[in-house]
Amino acid sequence: MRRGRTLAAVAALAMAVLGLAGCGESSEVGTGAAGGTLAVGAVYATDDPSPDPAEEVVVTHERVRKNIKLRYQTVHRKTATLKKGVTKVARPGRPGLRVKVFRITYEDGVWVDRELVVDKVKRKPVSRIVLHGTKVIKPQPQPGGRCDPNYSGCVPIASDVDCAGGSGDGPAYVRGPVRVIGSDIYGLDADGDGWGCD
């Protein structure tokens, strides 16, 4: 009978302590029949859960190189070493080269950023030079006879006219240079530059 009253008192005390345990405190009350400790309102702290690996962002980088051609300029120059109306390329142009390198950032395989890390002129362009002739050659006058109006400088009128000192067989000859101002009926302008026997 005394043992039953003791257990009832312990239970009542435990209920009272349970009503006071509102702040997360752990209270120990009495002993049980087997000598153990009776814990009332015990609160235990746990560590934060580990992040889900599936939610981690995978960041990768890539370098991309871009080659850019730099256009060259064309420079025109006059020269008395060439006959007037004649042009000549003294130096061909060459384009330059500019190199840009970008650092690309991806998150989970999706492009998110681009950063310019290299911007360099690797080769400068080389200008193209074109020469324009200014030299004027005065035709030598031909003595006597009639002159063909297709030429400036007296080219005789004949069944055929060849350049003196050449391989032609005449019958007439002319010493150049002579300028073609009409039709080159005698074929004196072999290179098509407007001048014959030059």
C-alpha positions as CSV (number, residue, x, y, z in Angstrom):
1,M,0.0,0.0,0.0
2,R,2.9,2.3,0.8
3,R,4.6,1.5,-2.5
4,G,1.5,2.5,-4.4
5,R,1.2,5.9,-2.7
6,T,4.9,6.6,-3.5
7,L,4.4,6.0,-7.2
8,A,1.3,8.2,-7.2
9,A,3.2,11.0,-5.6
10,V,6.0,10.7,-8.2
11,A,3.5,10.8,-11.1
12,A,1.9,13.9,-9.7
13,L,5.2,15.6,-9.3
14,A,6.1,14.7,-12.9
15,M,2.9,16.3,-14.2
16,A,3.7,19.5,-12.3
17,V,7.2,19.7,-13.7
18,L,5.9,19.0,-17.2
19,G,3.6,22.1,-16.9
20,L,6.6,24.2,-15.9
21,A,9.0,22.9,-18.7
22,G,8.1,25.5,-21.4
23,C,11.6,26.8,-22.2
24,G,13.2,23.7,-23.6
25,E,14.8,22.7,-20.3
26,S,15.3,19.1,-19.3
27,S,14.1,18.1,-15.8
28,E,14.8,14.9,-14.0
29,V,12.3,13.7,-11.4
30,G,12.6,10.8,-8.9
31,T,13.5,7.3,-9.8
32,G,11.5,4.6,-11.3
33,A,10.8,1.2,-10.0
34,A,14.0,-0.2,-11.5
35,G,16.1,2.7,-10.2
36,G,16.2,4.6,-13.5
37,T,15.8,8.4,-14.0
38,L,12.5,9.7,-15.2
39,A,13.1,12.6,-17.8
40,V,10.3,15.0,-18.3
41,G,10.1,17.6,-21.2
42,A,13.6,16.7,-22.6
43,V,14.6,18.8,-25.6
44,Y,17.6,17.7,-27.7
45,A,19.5,19.9,-30.3
46,T,20.4,18.4,-33.7
47,D,23.0,19.5,-36.3
48,D,21.8,21.3,-39.5
49,P,21.0,18.8,-42.2
50,S,23.7,18.4,-44.9
51,P,22.9,20.1,-48.2
52,D,21.5,18.0,-50.9
53,P,24.3,17.4,-53.5
54,A,21.7,17.7,-56.2
55,E,21.3,21.4,-55.3
56,E,25.0,22.3,-55.7
57,V,25.8,24.5,-58.7
58,V,28.6,23.2,-61.0
59,V,30.8,26.1,-62.3
60,T,33.0,25.6,-65.3
61,H,35.2,27.9,-67.4
62,E,36.3,28.0,-71.0
63,R,38.7,30.1,-72.9
64,V,37.7,31.2,-76.4
65,R,40.1,32.8,-78.9
66,K,38.9,35.1,-81.7
67,N,41.1,36.3,-84.6
68,I,40.2,39.6,-86.2
69,K,41.7,40.7,-89.5
70,L,42.8,44.3,-89.6
71,R,42.3,45.9,-93.1
72,Y,45.3,47.5,-94.8
73,Q,45.3,50.9,-96.5
74,T,46.1,51.7,-100.1
75,V,48.7,54.5,-100.7
76,H,48.9,56.2,-104.1
77,R,52.1,57.8,-105.2
78,K,53.1,59.7,-108.3
79,T,56.4,58.8,-110.0
80,A,58.2,60.2,-113.1
81,T,59.8,56.8,-113.7
82,L,56.6,55.5,-115.3
83,K,54.9,57.0,-118.3
84,K,51.8,59.0,-117.8
85,G,48.7,56.8,-117.5
86,V,50.6,53.8,-116.3
87,T,50.1,52.4,-112.9
88,K,52.1,49.8,-111.0
89,V,51.7,48.1,-107.6
90,A,55.0,48.7,-105.9
91,R,54.1,46.7,-102.8
92,P,51.1,44.5,-102.1
93,G,49.1,45.0,-99.0
94,R,48.9,42.6,-96.1
95,P,46.2,42.6,-93.4
96,G,47.1,42.7,-89.8
97,L,45.9,40.4,-87.0
98,R,44.2,41.2,-83.7
99,V,43.7,38.5,-81.1
100,K,41.0,38.5,-78.4
101,V,40.7,35.9,-75.7
102,F,37.5,35.6,-73.7
103,R,37.0,33.6,-70.4
104,I,33.5,32.1,-70.5
105,T,31.8,31.0,-67.3
106,Y,29.0,28.4,-67.2
107,E,26.8,27.3,-64.3
108,D,25.4,23.8,-64.7
109,G,26.3,24.1,-68.4
110,V,24.5,27.4,-69.0
111,W,26.4,30.5,-70.1
112,V,26.4,33.2,-67.4
113,D,29.3,35.5,-68.1
114,R,32.0,36.5,-70.6
115,E,35.2,38.3,-69.6
116,L,37.8,39.7,-72.0
117,V,41.3,38.7,-70.7
118,V,43.5,39.3,-73.8
119,D,43.3,42.0,-76.4
120,K,46.5,42.3,-78.5
121,V,47.5,43.3,-82.0
122,K,49.7,40.4,-83.0
123,R,50.6,41.7,-86.5
124,K,50.2,45.3,-87.9
125,P,48.8,45.7,-91.4
126,V,51.1,46.6,-94.2
127,S,49.9,49.3,-96.6
128,R,49.5,48.6,-100.3
129,I,51.5,51.1,-102.5
130,V,50.4,52.0,-106.0
131,L,52.6,54.1,-108.3
132,H,51.1,56.4,-111.0
133,G,53.3,57.5,-113.8
134,T,53.7,61.1,-114.7
135,K,56.4,61.0,-117.4
136,V,55.4,62.5,-120.7
137,I,57.3,61.3,-123.7
138,K,57.4,63.7,-126.6
139,P,57.2,62.0,-130.0
140,Q,60.0,62.6,-132.4
141,P,58.9,64.4,-135.6
142,Q,59.3,62.5,-138.9
143,P,61.0,64.3,-141.8
144,G,58.9,64.9,-144.9
145,G,56.0,63.0,-146.4
146,R,52.4,62.7,-145.2
147,C,51.6,61.6,-141.6
148,D,48.9,59.1,-140.5
149,P,46.3,61.0,-138.4
150,N,45.9,57.9,-136.1
151,Y,49.2,58.8,-134.5
152,S,50.8,61.8,-132.7
153,G,54.2,62.0,-134.3
154,C,54.6,61.5,-137.9
155,V,53.9,57.9,-138.9
156,P,54.1,57.6,-142.7
157,I,51.1,56.4,-144.6
158,A,52.0,53.1,-146.3
159,S,50.7,49.6,-146.8
160,D,52.5,48.7,-143.6
161,V,54.7,50.5,-141.1
162,D,57.0,48.9,-138.6
163,C,59.2,50.2,-135.8
164,A,62.7,51.0,-137.0
165,G,65.2,48.5,-135.6
166,G,62.6,45.8,-135.1
167,S,61.9,42.6,-136.9
168,G,59.2,44.0,-139.2
169,D,59.7,44.0,-142.9
170,G,58.2,47.4,-143.7
171,P,57.9,48.7,-146.4
172,A,57.9,51.8,-144.2
173,Y,59.5,52.4,-140.8
174,V,59.1,54.9,-138.0
175,R,61.3,55.7,-135.0
176,G,59.4,55.9,-131.8
177,P,58.0,56.6,-129.5
178,V,54.8,57.6,-131.2
179,R,51.4,58.1,-129.4
180,V,48.3,56.3,-130.6
181,I,45.5,58.8,-130.8
182,G,43.2,56.9,-133.1
183,S,43.3,53.3,-134.3
184,D,46.6,51.5,-134.1
185,I,46.2,50.3,-137.7
186,Y,49.9,49.3,-138.0
187,G,50.1,47.5,-134.7
188,L,52.9,49.7,-133.3
189,D,51.5,49.6,-129.7
190,A,52.5,46.1,-128.8
191,D,51.9,46.4,-125.1
192,G,48.6,48.3,-125.3
193,D,49.8,51.3,-123.2
194,G,48.9,53.9,-125.8
195,W,52.5,54.3,-127.1
196,G,54.1,52.7,-130.2
197,C,57.7,51.8,-130.8
198,D,58.7,52.5,-127.2
